[in-house]
Amino acid sequence: MLNVGLTGGIACGKSTVARMLVENGAILIDFDELAHTVQEPEGNVWREIVSHFGEDILHADRTIDRRRLGETVFADREKRELLNRIVHPAIFAEWQRRLEEIRKTTPHAIVISDIPLLIEAGMKQLVDLVLLVYITPEEQIRRVMARDGFSREEAERRLAAQMPIDEKLRLADIVIRNEGLPEETRRSVSEVWKNIVLRTELEV
């Protein structure tokens, strides 16, 4: 089994690249989906988040309003770090459980672990390859403003809360540039997939 860590920055298009890799035959473990799973209402993680951040961050159905929580933690580094300490161990445990399940059922699988904070969280050594989806910081700002309706100031604040994408560039094993047309990204993904498959065949 090959475990490829997929990462990037805000608005880089990781989900699009992940979907294309799945179309080629990869098995996806999406950390965003894992975060939803471990934060389900009335679970241990949910209770701890609510105890620290209050019930104002909840929807009417008691699920966490991730946008409201995000606005709170992006503006305050200490709160962001607190949230990470609450959520990350539970996500990591669920990730390990799913990897083990895949290892048992599909031992030759190529797994794409979509991990936004892979490098920041010191998880580089826990994957076999780091695949970075890259766009320039200016393009990140433009896309965040268009996608989320943020002002430029708010978009820049979101970027400032993350490790700069250019710093991640030197730590990546493979880079997919996602600034062009969708068909250009698809061609890049196809080439990367061929190289990953070849790597797995050489290691058998």
Helices and strands as residue ranges (DSSP letters): E 2-7, H 14-24, E 27-30, H 31-38, H 44-53, G 55-57, H 66-74, H 77-105, E 110-114, G 124-126, E 129-134, H 137-148, H 152-160, H 165-169, E 174-177, H 182-203
